[in-house]
Amino acid sequence: MSTPTPADGQLEVRVRQCEELASGVRRLTFERTDGSDFPAWEPGSHVDVVMPDHVRQYSICSSPRQRRQLQVSVLHVSDSRGGSAWVHEQLREGQVLRISAPRNNFVFQDSRKYLFIAGGIGITPIIPMIERAEELGREWTLVYAGRSRSTMAFLPELEEHHPDRVKAYPAHETGRVNLADHLAMPRAKMLIYACGPTRMVEEIEDWARGWPPGVLHTERFQAASLDAGASMEAFEVELARSGRTVEVATDQTVLEALEESGTRILSSCRAGVCGTCETEVLSGEVDHRDVVLSPAEQEASQTMMVCVSRAANGCHRLRLNL
């Protein structure tokens, strides 16, 4: 099986350190093999990590000010498709591998106040955001939910340095976090940044409907589940640059159909969460199924994630800038 292709700008790195950050959570510290700095990144960024037969995305949890090294934290998932198991069971210090340059689909915007909400390993992109909020002297609160304290990465340091700002909810002690306590009342000049399991993020989105538009920024581990009756009709994709037409079957994604036709397109997660396969849409109505584009971007339909999104019901052709 060939290794999937990540985004342009791969970097060769060495695993400087592997450490158990919490139960089931392993932090990896990368350094470039040529000794140079990593490209600059901002809070919320992630990298693709190239593994045997896999490419996986992990949020950067180290400081953007420290460019000599780069850190990600990986949860050992019991039903892993191979990525987390490989990191926890086979990856060793000193090993050389390739990663992408940092990319950011979870952009940190300046505000007077922040409410950060993290579920489990969703804490990883939040850590650099908290650091940036501190540097800017902004007000912030963290709501951090997990199964138990032993599984909640970074919690001891967060509670030690910011005891008045961190509200921890280990389910074994407190039960499931009641998001209404934190989201029922909109607050002025505050942005919400949330990352966690799909169920949690969807609940946050429901509560945030009463907040002003544009306040909530989310990142989740997987794309939202499809609504019952979501379109799975066959349709055509016209490739504007070559003039070719590709048929997309009911059981195919656009990406799969393009690859089958010999059209090369960069892809990584194949689940609508990383943004690698974003493609310009020239015409046609899209049924967006990703979690990368904002609601406004999906409404505009100028681009689509071809790994999951399709032609909308009744639209029989999409014209893409390929």
C-alpha positions as CSV (number, residue, x, y, z in Angstrom):
1,M,0.0,0.0,0.0
2,S,1.4,3.4,-0.9
3,T,1.8,6.1,1.7
4,P,-0.9,8.8,1.4
5,T,0.4,12.2,0.2
6,P,0.2,15.1,2.8
7,A,0.3,18.8,2.0
8,D,3.2,20.4,0.2
9,G,6.3,21.4,2.1
10,Q,7.2,18.2,3.9
11,L,9.8,18.5,6.6
12,E,12.2,15.8,7.7
13,V,12.2,15.6,11.5
14,R,13.7,13.5,14.3
15,V,11.8,12.5,17.3
16,R,13.8,14.1,20.1
17,Q,11.6,12.9,22.9
18,C,8.6,10.7,23.6
19,E,7.0,11.1,27.0
20,E,3.8,9.9,28.7
21,L,2.0,13.2,29.5
22,A,-1.1,11.5,31.0
23,S,-2.6,8.1,30.9
24,G,-3.0,7.2,27.3
25,V,-1.5,10.5,26.1
26,R,2.0,10.6,24.5
27,R,3.7,13.9,23.8
28,L,6.2,13.9,20.9
29,T,8.9,16.5,20.5
30,F,10.2,17.0,17.0
31,E,13.3,18.7,15.8
32,R,14.4,19.2,12.2
33,T,17.2,16.9,11.0
34,D,19.1,19.8,9.4
35,G,19.0,21.8,12.7
36,S,17.0,24.7,11.3
37,D,13.9,26.3,12.8
38,F,10.4,25.2,12.0
39,P,8.3,27.6,9.9
40,A,6.4,30.1,12.0
41,W,3.0,29.0,13.2
42,E,0.1,30.5,15.2
43,P,-2.0,29.0,18.0
44,G,-4.5,26.5,16.6
45,S,-2.1,25.1,14.0
46,H,-1.7,21.5,13.2
47,V,0.7,19.3,11.2
48,D,0.3,16.1,9.2
49,V,2.5,13.3,10.5
50,V,3.4,10.8,7.8
51,M,3.4,7.2,9.0
52,P,3.6,3.8,7.3
53,D,0.4,3.6,5.3
54,H,-1.1,6.6,7.2
55,V,-1.1,10.3,7.4
56,R,-2.6,11.8,10.6
57,Q,-3.2,15.3,11.8
58,Y,-2.2,16.5,15.2
59,S,-2.6,19.9,16.8
60,I,0.6,21.7,17.9
61,C,0.7,22.0,21.6
62,S,4.1,23.8,22.0
63,S,4.8,27.5,22.1
64,P,4.9,29.4,18.8
65,R,7.8,31.3,20.3
66,Q,9.9,28.2,20.4
67,R,10.6,27.3,16.8
68,R,13.7,25.1,17.4
69,Q,11.3,22.3,18.3
70,L,7.6,21.4,17.8
71,Q,5.4,19.3,20.0
72,V,2.2,17.3,19.4
73,S,0.3,15.1,21.9
74,V,-1.4,11.9,20.7
75,L,-4.2,10.0,22.5
76,H,-4.1,6.2,22.3
77,V,-7.5,5.4,20.8
78,S,-8.7,1.8,21.3
79,D,-10.5,1.7,17.9
80,S,-7.6,3.5,16.2
81,R,-7.3,3.1,12.4
82,G,-3.6,2.7,13.0
83,G,-2.3,6.2,13.6
84,S,-2.4,6.4,17.4
85,A,-1.4,2.8,17.9
86,W,1.7,3.3,15.8
87,V,2.7,6.4,17.7
88,H,2.2,4.7,21.1
89,E,3.5,1.2,20.3
90,Q,6.2,1.6,17.5
91,L,7.5,5.2,17.4
92,R,10.8,5.6,19.2
93,E,13.1,8.5,20.2
94,G,15.6,9.2,17.5
95,Q,13.4,7.9,14.7
96,V,13.3,10.1,11.5
97,L,10.0,10.8,9.8
98,R,8.3,13.5,7.7
99,I,5.7,16.0,8.7
100,S,4.0,18.8,6.8
101,A,4.6,22.4,7.4
102,P,2.1,23.8,10.0
103,R,-1.4,24.7,8.8
104,N,-4.2,26.5,10.6
105,N,-7.9,25.9,10.3
106,F,-8.6,27.0,13.9
107,V,-7.4,30.6,13.8
108,F,-6.9,32.5,17.1
109,Q,-8.4,36.0,16.9
110,D,-7.8,38.9,19.2
111,S,-10.5,39.7,21.8
112,R,-10.9,41.2,25.2
113,K,-12.1,37.9,26.7
114,Y,-12.0,34.2,25.9
115,L,-13.9,31.1,27.0
116,F,-11.9,28.0,26.1
117,I,-13.7,24.7,26.2
118,A,-11.7,21.4,25.8
119,G,-12.8,17.8,25.9
120,G,-10.1,15.2,26.5
121,I,-7.2,15.5,23.9
122,G,-9.0,18.6,22.6
123,I,-6.9,20.5,25.1
124,T,-3.9,20.4,22.7
125,P,-4.7,23.3,20.4
126,I,-6.0,25.3,23.4
127,I,-2.6,25.3,25.2
128,P,-0.9,27.8,22.8
129,M,-4.1,29.9,22.7
130,I,-3.9,30.3,26.5
131,E,-0.3,31.2,26.3
132,R,-1.1,33.9,23.6
133,A,-4.0,35.2,25.7
134,E,-1.7,35.5,28.7
135,E,0.9,37.4,26.6
136,L,-1.7,39.8,25.4
137,G,-3.0,40.4,29.0
138,R,-6.6,39.2,28.1
139,E,-9.2,37.7,30.4
140,W,-9.8,34.0,29.9
141,T,-11.4,31.0,31.4
142,L,-10.8,27.3,30.6
143,V,-13.5,24.7,30.9
144,Y,-11.7,21.3,30.7
145,A,-13.7,18.0,30.7
146,G,-12.2,14.5,30.7
147,R,-12.7,11.0,32.0
148,S,-10.4,11.3,35.0
149,R,-7.6,13.5,36.2
150,S,-5.1,10.9,35.2
151,T,-6.2,11.1,31.6
152,M,-6.3,14.9,31.4
153,A,-3.1,16.1,29.8
154,F,-1.6,19.4,31.0
155,L,-4.1,19.6,33.9
156,P,-1.6,19.7,36.8
157,E,0.4,22.6,35.2
158,L,-2.8,24.5,34.3
159,E,-4.2,24.2,37.8
160,E,-0.9,25.1,39.4
161,H,-0.3,28.3,37.3
162,H,-3.9,29.4,36.8
163,P,-6.0,28.0,39.7
164,D,-8.6,30.8,39.4
165,R,-9.1,30.4,35.6
166,V,-9.2,26.6,35.1
167,K,-12.5,24.8,35.8
168,A,-11.8,21.0,35.6
169,Y,-14.5,18.4,35.2
170,P,-13.1,14.9,35.5
171,A,-16.2,12.8,34.9
172,H,-15.3,10.2,37.5
173,E,-15.4,12.9,40.2
174,T,-17.8,15.6,39.0
175,G,-20.0,13.9,36.4
176,R,-20.4,15.2,32.9
177,V,-19.8,19.0,32.6
178,N,-23.0,21.0,32.5
179,L,-22.4,23.4,29.5
180,A,-25.4,25.5,30.4
181,D,-23.5,26.8,33.4
182,H,-21.0,28.4,31.1
183,L,-22.9,29.1,27.9
184,A,-26.5,29.9,28.8
185,M,-25.7,33.6,29.3
186,P,-24.0,35.4,26.4
187,R,-21.1,37.7,27.5
188,A,-20.0,40.8,25.7
189,K,-16.5,41.1,24.1
190,M,-15.9,37.3,24.5
191,L,-14.9,34.7,21.9
192,I,-15.4,31.0,22.5
193,Y,-12.8,28.4,21.3
194,A,-13.9,24.8,21.7
195,C,-12.2,21.5,20.7
196,G,-13.3,18.0,21.6
197,P,-15.4,15.0,20.6
198,T,-18.2,15.6,18.1
199,R,-21.0,15.2,20.6
200,M,-19.5,17.8,22.9
201,V,-18.9,20.3,20.1
202,E,-22.4,19.9,18.8
203,E,-23.8,20.6,22.2
204,I,-21.7,23.7,22.5
205,E,-22.9,24.8,19.1
206,D,-26.5,24.4,20.3
207,W,-25.9,26.5,23.4
208,A,-24.0,29.1,21.4
209,R,-26.9,29.9,19.1
210,G,-28.0,32.5,21.6
211,W,-24.6,34.2,21.3
212,P,-23.7,36.9,18.6
213,P,-22.7,35.5,15.2
214,G,-19.0,34.8,14.8
215,V,-18.3,34.3,18.5
216,L,-17.9,30.5,18.4
217,H,-14.8,28.8,16.9
218,T,-14.6,25.0,17.0
219,E,-12.5,22.1,16.0
220,R,-13.5,18.5,16.4
221,F,-12.0,15.1,16.0
222,Q,-14.2,14.0,13.2
223,A,-16.8,15.3,10.8
224,A,-20.4,15.6,12.0
225,S,-22.6,12.6,11.3
226,L,-24.8,12.9,8.2
227,D,-28.5,13.7,8.7
228,A,-31.0,11.1,7.7
229,G,-31.8,11.4,4.1
230,A,-28.6,13.1,3.1
231,S,-27.9,13.0,-0.6
232,M,-25.9,10.0,-1.9
233,E,-27.0,10.5,-5.6
234,A,-24.6,9.9,-8.4
235,F,-23.4,13.1,-10.2
236,E,-20.7,14.4,-12.5
237,V,-17.6,16.5,-11.8
238,E,-16.3,18.7,-14.6
239,L,-12.6,19.4,-14.4
240,A,-12.4,23.0,-15.8
241,R,-8.7,23.0,-16.6
242,S,-8.7,19.7,-18.6
243,G,-12.3,19.8,-19.8
244,R,-12.7,16.2,-18.6
245,T,-15.8,14.9,-16.8
246,V,-15.6,12.4,-14.0
247,E,-18.6,10.3,-12.8
248,V,-19.0,10.1,-9.0
249,A,-21.0,7.0,-8.0
250,T,-23.4,6.8,-5.1
251,D,-20.8,4.8,-3.0
252,Q,-17.8,7.1,-3.9
253,T,-16.5,10.3,-2.7
254,V,-15.4,13.0,-5.1
255,L,-11.8,12.4,-4.0
256,E,-12.0,8.6,-4.8
257,A,-13.6,9.3,-8.2
258,L,-10.8,11.8,-9.0
259,E,-8.1,9.4,-7.9
260,E,-9.7,6.5,-9.9
261,S,-9.7,8.8,-13.0
262,G,-5.9,9.5,-12.6
263,T,-6.4,13.0,-11.3
264,R,-3.8,13.7,-8.5
265,I,-5.1,15.9,-5.6
266,L,-3.5,16.4,-2.2
267,S,-5.4,14.7,0.6
268,S,-4.7,13.6,4.1
269,C,-7.5,12.9,6.6
270,R,-10.1,11.8,4.1
271,A,-12.7,12.7,6.8
272,G,-13.4,16.4,6.3
273,V,-11.4,17.7,9.2
274,C,-8.0,18.8,8.0
275,G,-8.6,21.0,4.9
276,T,-5.8,19.5,2.8
277,C,-8.1,18.6,-0.2
278,E,-9.9,22.0,-0.3
279,T,-10.8,22.6,-4.0
280,E,-12.3,25.7,-5.7
281,V,-15.9,25.3,-6.9
282,L,-16.7,27.2,-10.1
283,S,-20.3,26.2,-10.4
284,G,-22.9,23.8,-8.9
285,E,-24.5,23.4,-5.5
286,V,-22.5,21.7,-2.8
287,D,-23.7,19.6,0.1
288,H,-20.9,20.5,2.6
289,R,-20.0,17.7,5.1
290,D,-16.7,19.0,6.4
291,V,-15.9,20.7,9.7
292,V,-13.2,23.0,8.3
293,L,-15.3,25.7,6.5
294,S,-17.3,28.1,8.6
295,P,-21.1,28.3,8.0
296,A,-20.6,31.5,6.0
297,E,-17.9,29.8,3.9
298,Q,-20.1,26.8,3.3
299,E,-23.0,29.2,2.3
300,A,-20.7,30.9,-0.2
301,S,-19.6,27.5,-1.6
302,Q,-16.5,28.9,-3.2
303,T,-14.5,25.8,-2.1
304,M,-15.3,22.3,-0.9
305,M,-13.5,19.4,0.8
306,V,-13.7,16.7,-1.9
307,C,-13.0,13.9,0.6
308,V,-16.5,14.2,2.1
309,S,-18.6,16.8,0.5
310,R,-20.9,16.1,-2.6
311,A,-23.2,17.7,-5.0
312,A,-26.4,18.8,-3.3
313,N,-29.7,17.0,-3.9
314,G,-30.9,17.7,-7.4
315,C,-27.5,19.1,-8.6
316,H,-26.1,16.7,-11.2
317,R,-22.9,18.4,-12.0
318,L,-20.1,20.3,-10.1
319,R,-17.5,22.3,-12.0
320,L,-14.2,22.4,-10.1
321,N,-11.0,24.3,-10.7
322,L,-8.9,21.2,-11.5
